[in-house]
Each structure stands twice: as C-alpha cells, then as structure tokens.
Amino acid sequence: MALVRSLLGAKKILGGSLAGTRKANSAPKGFLAVYVGERQEKQRYIVPVSYLSQPSFQALLSKSEEEFGFNHPMGGLTIPCPVDIFIGITSQLQR
C-alpha cells in the first residue's frame, strides 16, 4: 500500500510539474527530465520512468515534495540533492 501511495504522489509531482512544460523539458517516450542540485545551478538529467517504482528514487521524490511541494522553480521536476548522490543512487537502479 505504501508503494501505491508513493507512486500516486510521484504521479502528482510529475503531472503538476511537467504538464505545462512538456516541450521545454521534452524527453523520449518512457523517460522524464529532472533537474538535480542544491544551489542555483541545476543539472538536467533524463531518467527512465521505471525509476518511479524504485524505493530510493521515491525517497528523492519525497525530498523534492518536502522542499518544493508541487511548484518546481525550474519548470520541471527538481530534486534538491547533490549531483554525486543522485548519480550514485540512480546508477544502482534497475531500468
């Protein structure tokens, strides 16, 4: 049940942040664009949608929701963590 709630929360985050910015943040089908970083300079990454079901990626989404709610300043999903941590987490995920 927690997984379902997490996925629904992720869907809310993605739907709210990407709905009006699809062209600006376009990604291939099955992928989504995210902005990662703690300060003003954010780096853009394209990640598989399958990451949404991974607990460690869901933790990053929860952190994003805590900091930004559903209003993401970059126009796309923003994950407020150091880039090296993001890369470490996502490199361990299965696609």
N, CA, C and O atoms as CSV, one atom per row, in Angstrom:
chain,resi,resn,atom,element,x,y,z
A,1,MET,N,N,0.817,-1.192,0.000
A,1,MET,CA,C,0.000,0.000,0.000
A,1,MET,C,C,0.863,1.259,0.000
A,1,MET,O,O,0.514,2.249,-0.643
A,2,ALA,N,N,1.983,1.228,0.714
A,2,ALA,CA,C,2.880,2.390,0.742
A,2,ALA,C,C,3.441,2.659,-0.652
A,2,ALA,O,O,3.612,3.812,-1.048
A,3,LEU,N,N,3.729,1.579,-1.398
A,3,LEU,CA,C,4.240,1.752,-2.753
A,3,LEU,C,C,3.205,2.441,-3.629
A,3,LEU,O,O,3.547,3.321,-4.418
A,4,VAL,N,N,1.949,2.049,-3.497
A,4,VAL,CA,C,0.885,2.673,-4.286
A,4,VAL,C,C,0.781,4.154,-3.944
A,4,VAL,O,O,0.674,4.989,-4.842
A,5,ARG,N,N,0.810,4.493,-2.645
A,5,ARG,CA,C,0.765,5.900,-2.234
A,5,ARG,C,C,1.961,6.671,-2.777
A,5,ARG,O,O,1.820,7.809,-3.224
A,6,SER,N,N,3.135,6.051,-2.738
A,6,SER,CA,C,4.338,6.710,-3.251
A,6,SER,C,C,4.227,6.960,-4.747
A,6,SER,O,O,4.594,8.032,-5.229
A,7,LEU,N,N,3.723,5.976,-5.481
A,7,LEU,CA,C,3.572,6.148,-6.923
A,7,LEU,C,C,2.528,7.196,-7.245
A,7,LEU,O,O,2.697,7.968,-8.189
A,8,LEU,N,N,1.443,7.236,-6.472
A,8,LEU,CA,C,0.431,8.261,-6.692
A,8,LEU,C,C,1.002,9.642,-6.387
A,8,LEU,O,O,0.712,10.606,-7.095
A,9,GLY,N,N,1.816,9.739,-5.331
A,9,GLY,CA,C,2.469,11.006,-5.006
A,9,GLY,C,C,3.419,11.426,-6.118
A,9,GLY,O,O,3.476,12.599,-6.485
A,10,ALA,N,N,4.160,10.468,-6.651
A,10,ALA,CA,C,5.075,10.765,-7.755
A,10,ALA,C,C,4.299,11.231,-8.974
A,10,ALA,O,O,4.723,12.152,-9.672
A,11,LYS,N,N,3.161,10.596,-9.232
A,11,LYS,CA,C,2.337,10.994,-10.372
A,11,LYS,C,C,1.836,12.421,-10.189
A,11,LYS,O,O,1.790,13.187,-11.152
A,12,LYS,N,N,1.458,12.790,-8.963
A,12,LYS,CA,C,1.026,14.167,-8.696
A,12,LYS,C,C,2.172,15.141,-8.948
A,12,LYS,O,O,1.979,16.178,-9.582
A,13,ILE,N,N,3.355,14.812,-8.458
A,13,ILE,CA,C,4.521,15.677,-8.643
A,13,ILE,C,C,4.808,15.835,-10.130
A,13,ILE,O,O,4.987,16.952,-10.615
A,14,LEU,N,N,4.851,14.735,-10.843
A,14,LEU,CA,C,5.179,14.794,-12.263
A,14,LEU,C,C,4.087,15.471,-13.062
A,14,LEU,O,O,4.374,16.291,-13.934
A,15,GLY,N,N,2.852,15.143,-12.781
A,15,GLY,CA,C,1.744,15.750,-13.513
A,15,GLY,C,C,1.701,17.241,-13.316
A,15,GLY,O,O,1.500,17.984,-14.277
A,16,GLY,N,N,1.885,17.699,-12.098
A,16,GLY,CA,C,1.834,19.123,-11.811
A,16,GLY,C,C,3.024,19.881,-12.345
A,16,GLY,O,O,2.893,21.036,-12.750
A,17,SER,N,N,4.182,19.252,-12.354
A,17,SER,CA,C,5.375,19.992,-12.749
A,17,SER,C,C,5.659,19.931,-14.235
A,17,SER,O,O,6.270,20.848,-14.784
A,18,LEU,N,N,5.231,18.874,-14.894
A,18,LEU,CA,C,5.581,18.723,-16.294
A,18,LEU,C,C,4.444,19.012,-17.257
A,18,LEU,O,O,4.676,19.143,-18.459
A,19,ALA,N,N,3.241,19.111,-16.765
A,19,ALA,CA,C,2.088,19.260,-17.650
A,19,ALA,C,C,2.202,20.463,-18.566
A,19,ALA,O,O,1.943,20.338,-19.763
A,20,GLY,N,N,2.576,21.615,-18.055
A,20,GLY,CA,C,2.636,22.814,-18.866
A,20,GLY,C,C,3.985,23.060,-19.522
A,20,GLY,O,O,4.157,24.055,-20.225
A,21,THR,N,N,4.945,22.164,-19.301
A,21,THR,CA,C,6.291,22.417,-19.801
A,21,THR,C,C,6.820,21.264,-20.637
A,21,THR,O,O,8.033,21.080,-20.742
A,22,ARG,N,N,5.944,20.503,-21.221
A,22,ARG,CA,C,6.364,19.306,-21.946
A,22,ARG,C,C,7.365,19.625,-23.059
A,22,ARG,O,O,8.353,18.907,-23.211
A,23,LYS,N,N,7.135,20.685,-23.842
A,23,LYS,CA,C,8.062,20.998,-24.936
A,23,LYS,C,C,9.419,21.460,-24.402
A,23,LYS,O,O,10.458,21.051,-24.920
A,24,ALA,N,N,9.418,22.293,-23.389
A,24,ALA,CA,C,10.671,22.808,-22.841
A,24,ALA,C,C,11.480,21.703,-22.182
A,24,ALA,O,O,12.710,21.751,-22.195
A,25,ASN,N,N,10.823,20.723,-21.614
A,25,ASN,CA,C,11.503,19.648,-20.895
A,25,ASN,C,C,11.275,18.305,-21.565
A,25,ASN,O,O,11.148,17.288,-20.883
A,26,SER,N,N,11.222,18.286,-22.887
A,26,SER,CA,C,10.885,17.060,-23.584
A,26,SER,C,C,11.939,15.986,-23.334
A,26,SER,O,O,13.130,16.263,-23.192
A,27,ALA,N,N,11.460,14.780,-23.289
A,27,ALA,CA,C,12.306,13.611,-23.110
A,27,ALA,C,C,11.697,12.517,-23.973
A,27,ALA,O,O,10.502,12.556,-24.266
A,28,PRO,N,N,12.490,11.551,-24.379
A,28,PRO,CA,C,11.944,10.454,-25.176
A,28,PRO,C,C,10.843,9.718,-24.419
A,28,PRO,O,O,10.806,9.742,-23.188
A,29,LYS,N,N,9.960,9.074,-25.147
A,29,LYS,CA,C,8.888,8.306,-24.526
A,29,LYS,C,C,9.487,7.283,-23.562
A,29,LYS,O,O,10.447,6.588,-23.894
A,30,GLY,N,N,8.911,7.203,-22.375
A,30,GLY,CA,C,9.403,6.281,-21.358
A,30,GLY,C,C,10.463,6.879,-20.444
A,30,GLY,O,O,11.001,6.191,-19.577
A,31,PHE,N,N,10.759,8.151,-20.636
A,31,PHE,CA,C,11.761,8.843,-19.831
A,31,PHE,C,C,11.187,10.160,-19.327
A,31,PHE,O,O,10.170,10.630,-19.836
A,32,LEU,N,N,11.833,10.757,-18.329
A,32,LEU,CA,C,11.430,12.070,-17.855
A,32,LEU,C,C,12.669,12.888,-17.536
A,32,LEU,O,O,13.724,12.361,-17.183
A,33,ALA,N,N,12.500,14.195,-17.673
A,33,ALA,CA,C,13.599,15.117,-17.379
A,33,ALA,C,C,13.504,15.555,-15.924
A,33,ALA,O,O,12.424,15.880,-15.431
A,34,VAL,N,N,14.641,15.559,-15.246
A,34,VAL,CA,C,14.706,16.060,-13.874
A,34,VAL,C,C,15.893,17.016,-13.767
A,34,VAL,O,O,16.882,16.887,-14.489
A,35,TYR,N,N,15.773,17.966,-12.860
A,35,TYR,CA,C,16.856,18.899,-12.568
A,35,TYR,C,C,17.380,18.562,-11.185
A,35,TYR,O,O,16.606,18.421,-10.238
A,36,VAL,N,N,18.690,18.433,-11.069
A,36,VAL,CA,C,19.301,17.981,-9.824
A,36,VAL,C,C,20.345,18.987,-9.358
A,36,VAL,O,O,21.131,19.501,-10.154
A,37,GLY,N,N,20.341,19.256,-8.068
A,37,GLY,CA,C,21.345,20.126,-7.475
A,37,GLY,C,C,20.784,20.834,-6.259
A,37,GLY,O,O,19.569,20.902,-6.074
A,38,GLU,N,N,21.671,21.359,-5.432
A,38,GLU,CA,C,21.243,22.013,-4.200
A,38,GLU,C,C,21.189,23.528,-4.317
A,38,GLU,O,O,20.436,24.168,-3.584
A,39,ARG,N,N,21.937,24.097,-5.185
A,39,ARG,CA,C,22.028,25.549,-5.286
A,39,ARG,C,C,21.357,26.031,-6.567
A,39,ARG,O,O,20.560,25.315,-7.173
A,40,GLN,N,N,21.688,27.240,-6.962
A,40,GLN,CA,C,21.104,27.843,-8.155
A,40,GLN,C,C,21.368,27.014,-9.412
A,40,GLN,O,O,20.471,26.826,-10.233
A,41,GLU,N,N,22.577,26.528,-9.561
A,41,GLU,CA,C,22.916,25.757,-10.754
A,41,GLU,C,C,22.412,24.334,-10.626
A,41,GLU,O,O,22.847,23.574,-9.761
A,42,LYS,N,N,21.497,23.994,-11.495
A,42,LYS,CA,C,20.942,22.644,-11.515
A,42,LYS,C,C,21.367,21.972,-12.818
A,42,LYS,O,O,21.497,22.626,-13.853
A,43,GLN,N,N,21.578,20.673,-12.756
A,43,GLN,CA,C,21.928,19.913,-13.943
A,43,GLN,C,C,20.718,19.098,-14.373
A,43,GLN,O,O,20.007,18.540,-13.537
A,44,ARG,N,N,20.488,19.032,-15.678
A,44,ARG,CA,C,19.342,18.307,-16.235
A,44,ARG,C,C,19.759,16.876,-16.562
A,44,ARG,O,O,20.808,16.643,-17.161
A,45,TYR,N,N,18.920,15.924,-16.158
A,45,TYR,CA,C,19.140,14.512,-16.446
A,45,TYR,C,C,17.868,13.928,-17.026
A,45,TYR,O,O,16.764,14.357,-16.689
A,46,ILE,N,N,18.027,12.948,-17.898
A,46,ILE,CA,C,16.902,12.203,-18.453
A,46,ILE,C,C,16.968,10.816,-17.819
A,46,ILE,O,O,17.969,10.110,-17.949
A,47,VAL,N,N,15.890,10.434,-17.132
A,47,VAL,CA,C,15.875,9.146,-16.435
A,47,VAL,C,C,14.676,8.316,-16.892
A,47,VAL,O,O,13.652,8.877,-17.285
A,48,PRO,N,N,14.790,7.001,-16.846
A,48,PRO,CA,C,13.667,6.144,-17.232
A,48,PRO,C,C,12.495,6.302,-16.252
A,48,PRO,O,O,12.704,6.472,-15.051
A,49,VAL,N,N,11.294,6.246,-16.761
A,49,VAL,CA,C,10.096,6.328,-15.922
A,49,VAL,C,C,10.057,5.153,-14.940
A,49,VAL,O,O,9.456,5.261,-13.871
A,50,SER,N,N,10.685,4.046,-15.293
A,50,SER,CA,C,10.702,2.874,-14.408
A,50,SER,C,C,11.337,3.184,-13.058
A,50,SER,O,O,11.090,2.466,-12.089
A,51,TYR,N,N,12.149,4.235,-12.969
A,51,TYR,CA,C,12.749,4.630,-11.695
A,51,TYR,C,C,11.688,5.014,-10.668
A,51,TYR,O,O,11.937,4.945,-9.464
A,52,LEU,N,N,10.517,5.415,-11.132
A,52,LEU,CA,C,9.459,5.846,-10.213
A,52,LEU,C,C,9.029,4.744,-9.252
A,52,LEU,O,O,8.507,5.030,-8.174
A,53,SER,N,N,9.244,3.496,-9.629
A,53,SER,CA,C,8.845,2.391,-8.752
A,53,SER,C,C,9.960,1.957,-7.805
A,53,SER,O,O,9.756,1.052,-6.996
A,54,GLN,N,N,11.128,2.580,-7.887
A,54,GLN,CA,C,12.270,2.217,-7.048
A,54,GLN,C,C,12.236,3.003,-5.729
A,54,GLN,O,O,12.127,4.229,-5.748
A,55,PRO,N,N,12.328,2.314,-4.591
A,55,PRO,CA,C,12.260,2.991,-3.291
A,55,PRO,C,C,13.275,4.128,-3.114
A,55,PRO,O,O,12.936,5.164,-2.542
A,56,SER,N,N,14.485,3.957,-3.585
A,56,SER,CA,C,15.488,5.015,-3.395
A,56,SER,C,C,15.151,6.251,-4.235
A,56,SER,O,O,15.406,7.375,-3.801
A,57,PHE,N,N,14.586,6.059,-5.423
A,57,PHE,CA,C,14.179,7.201,-6.240
A,57,PHE,C,C,12.942,7.861,-5.626
A,57,PHE,O,O,12.803,9.084,-5.676
A,58,GLN,N,N,12.052,7.065,-5.052
A,58,GLN,CA,C,10.875,7.605,-4.370
A,58,GLN,C,C,11.301,8.484,-3.191
A,58,GLN,O,O,10.652,9.486,-2.890
A,59,ALA,N,N,12.393,8.103,-2.528
A,59,ALA,CA,C,12.906,8.921,-1.422
A,59,ALA,C,C,13.363,10.279,-1.941
A,59,ALA,O,O,13.144,11.297,-1.283
A,60,LEU,N,N,13.994,10.308,-3.111
A,60,LEU,CA,C,14.395,11.575,-3.708
A,60,LEU,C,C,13.168,12.420,-4.056
A,60,LEU,O,O,13.175,13.638,-3.873
A,61,LEU,N,N,12.118,11.771,-4.559
A,61,LEU,CA,C,10.884,12.495,-4.882
A,61,LEU,C,C,10.237,13.058,-3.620
A,61,LEU,O,O,9.698,14.165,-3.637
A,62,SER,N,N,10.287,12.308,-2.541
A,62,SER,CA,C,9.731,12.801,-1.274
A,62,SER,C,C,10.481,14.033,-0.799
A,62,SER,O,O,9.878,14.992,-0.319
A,63,LYS,N,N,11.808,13.999,-0.936
A,63,LYS,CA,C,12.607,15.163,-0.555
A,63,LYS,C,C,12.223,16.367,-1.419
A,63,LYS,O,O,12.123,17.491,-0.929
A,64,SER,N,N,12.014,16.116,-2.682
A,64,SER,CA,C,11.605,17.181,-3.600
A,64,SER,C,C,10.251,17.758,-3.203
A,64,SER,O,O,10.056,18.974,-3.211
A,65,GLU,N,N,9.319,16.874,-2.854
A,65,GLU,CA,C,7.990,17.336,-2.438
A,65,GLU,C,C,8.068,18.151,-1.154
A,65,GLU,O,O,7.381,19.164,-1.021
A,66,GLU,N,N,8.902,17.718,-0.202
A,66,GLU,CA,C,9.059,18.460,1.056
A,66,GLU,C,C,9.589,19.869,0.805
A,66,GLU,O,O,9.135,20.829,1.427
A,67,GLU,N,N,10.552,19.987,-0.110
A,67,GLU,CA,C,11.178,21.288,-0.338
A,67,GLU,C,C,10.363,22.197,-1.251
A,67,GLU,O,O,10.256,23.398,-1.003
A,68,PHE,N,N,9.782,21.617,-2.320
A,68,PHE,CA,C,9.116,22.437,-3.322
A,68,PHE,C,C,7.605,22.264,-3.389
A,68,PHE,O,O,6.931,23.052,-4.052
A,69,GLY,N,N,7.054,21.247,-2.716
A,69,GLY,CA,C,5.638,20.954,-2.905
A,69,GLY,C,C,5.428,20.569,-4.352
A,69,GLY,O,O,6.175,19.755,-4.893
A,70,PHE,N,N,4.417,21.145,-4.988
A,70,PHE,CA,C,4.181,20.830,-6.390
A,70,PHE,C,C,4.544,21.996,-7.288
A,70,PHE,O,O,4.149,22.022,-8.454
A,71,ASN,N,N,5.292,22.964,-6.767
A,71,ASN,CA,C,5.723,24.119,-7.533
A,71,ASN,C,C,7.231,24.026,-7.727
A,71,ASN,O,O,7.996,24.364,-6.825
A,72,HIS,N,N,7.657,23.572,-8.893
A,72,HIS,CA,C,9.077,23.385,-9.152
A,72,HIS,C,C,9.620,24.584,-9.926
A,72,HIS,O,O,9.187,24.837,-11.050
A,73,PRO,N,N,10.563,25.325,-9.342
A,73,PRO,CA,C,11.053,26.570,-9.923
A,73,PRO,C,C,11.727,26.423,-11.287
A,73,PRO,O,O,11.775,27.391,-12.046
A,74,MET,N,N,12.237,25.268,-11.612
A,74,MET,CA,C,12.923,25.088,-12.893
A,74,MET,C,C,11.931,24.801,-14.024
A,74,MET,O,O,12.327,24.745,-15.188
A,75,GLY,N,N,10.659,24.620,-13.700
A,75,GLY,CA,C,9.673,24.290,-14.720
A,75,GLY,C,C,9.530,22.800,-14.922
A,75,GLY,O,O,8.572,22.359,-15.556
A,76,GLY,N,N,10.439,22.020,-14.410
A,76,GLY,CA,C,10.389,20.566,-14.458
A,76,GLY,C,C,10.620,20.045,-13.058
A,76,GLY,O,O,10.791,20.826,-12.121
A,77,LEU,N,N,10.625,18.769,-12.912
A,77,LEU,CA,C,10.839,18.161,-11.607
A,77,LEU,C,C,12.245,18.493,-11.117
A,77,LEU,O,O,13.228,18.208,-11.800
A,78,THR,N,N,12.336,19.093,-9.937
A,78,THR,CA,C,13.626,19.472,-9.361
A,78,THR,C,C,13.886,18.610,-8.136
A,78,THR,O,O,13.049,18.529,-7.236
A,79,ILE,N,N,15.043,17.969,-8.104
A,79,ILE,CA,C,15.419,17.120,-6.975
A,79,ILE,C,C,16.566,17.805,-6.244
A,79,ILE,O,O,17.669,17.916,-6.779
A,80,PRO,N,N,16.306,18.269,-5.012
A,80,PRO,CA,C,17.304,19.049,-4.277
A,80,PRO,C,C,18.304,18.185,-3.514
A,80,PRO,O,O,18.230,18.065,-2.291
A,81,CYS,N,N,19.230,17.592,-4.242
A,81,CYS,CA,C,20.273,16.818,-3.585
A,81,CYS,C,C,21.560,17.019,-4.375
A,81,CYS,O,O,21.513,17.436,-5.532
A,82,PRO,N,N,22.702,16.730,-3.772
A,82,PRO,CA,C,23.957,16.847,-4.510
A,82,PRO,C,C,23.960,15.915,-5.729
A,82,PRO,O,O,23.457,14.793,-5.662
A,83,VAL,N,N,24.521,16.385,-6.821
A,83,VAL,CA,C,24.541,15.616,-8.062
A,83,VAL,C,C,25.224,14.270,-7.869
A,83,VAL,O,O,24.760,13.265,-8.407
A,84,ASP,N,N,26.320,14.228,-7.110
A,84,ASP,CA,C,27.031,12.965,-6.926
A,84,ASP,C,C,26.178,11.925,-6.196
A,84,ASP,O,O,26.282,10.732,-6.478
A,85,ILE,N,N,25.344,12.365,-5.271
A,85,ILE,CA,C,24.440,11.430,-4.581
A,85,ILE,C,C,23.378,10.929,-5.552
A,85,ILE,O,O,23.071,9.737,-5.576
A,86,PHE,N,N,22.813,11.837,-6.357
A,86,PHE,CA,C,21.819,11.449,-7.361
A,86,PHE,C,C,22.400,10.408,-8.315
A,86,PHE,O,O,21.761,9.395,-8.602
A,87,ILE,N,N,23.606,10.660,-8.802
A,87,ILE,CA,C,24.247,9.719,-9.729
A,87,ILE,C,C,24.512,8.383,-9.038
A,87,ILE,O,O,24.311,7.326,-9.636
A,88,GLY,N,N,24.960,8.423,-7.789
A,88,GLY,CA,C,25.199,7.182,-7.043
A,88,GLY,C,C,23.938,6.360,-6.867
A,88,GLY,O,O,23.960,5.140,-7.025
A,89,ILE,N,N,22.838,7.024,-6.540
A,89,ILE,CA,C,21.564,6.312,-6.346
A,89,ILE,C,C,21.058,5.755,-7.666
A,89,ILE,O,O,20.707,4.579,-7.751
A,90,THR,N,N,21.017,6.591,-8.696
A,90,THR,CA,C,20.453,6.142,-9.964
A,90,THR,C,C,21.325,5.109,-10.665
A,90,THR,O,O,20.809,4.293,-11.427
A,91,SER,N,N,22.628,5.124,-10.427
A,91,SER,CA,C,23.496,4.121,-11.063
A,91,SER,C,C,23.243,2.732,-10.489
A,91,SER,O,O,23.607,1.732,-11.108
A,92,GLN,N,N,22.626,2.658,-9.318
A,92,GLN,CA,C,22.337,1.359,-8.703
A,92,GLN,C,C,20.940,0.836,-9.034
A,92,GLN,O,O,20.603,-0.295,-8.684
A,93,LEU,N,N,20.133,1.649,-9.702
A,93,LEU,CA,C,18.757,1.268,-10.011
A,93,LEU,C,C,18.692,0.419,-11.276
A,93,LEU,O,O,19.502,0.560,-12.192
A,94,GLN,N,N,17.695,-0.469,-11.292
A,94,GLN,CA,C,17.454,-1.287,-12.474
A,94,GLN,C,C,16.497,-0.545,-13.383
A,94,GLN,O,O,15.538,0.069,-12.916
A,95,ARG,N,N,16.748,-0.597,-14.650
A,95,ARG,CA,C,15.868,0.068,-15.615
A,95,ARG,C,C,14.733,-0.786,-15.922
A,95,ARG,O,O,13.873,-0.407,-16.717
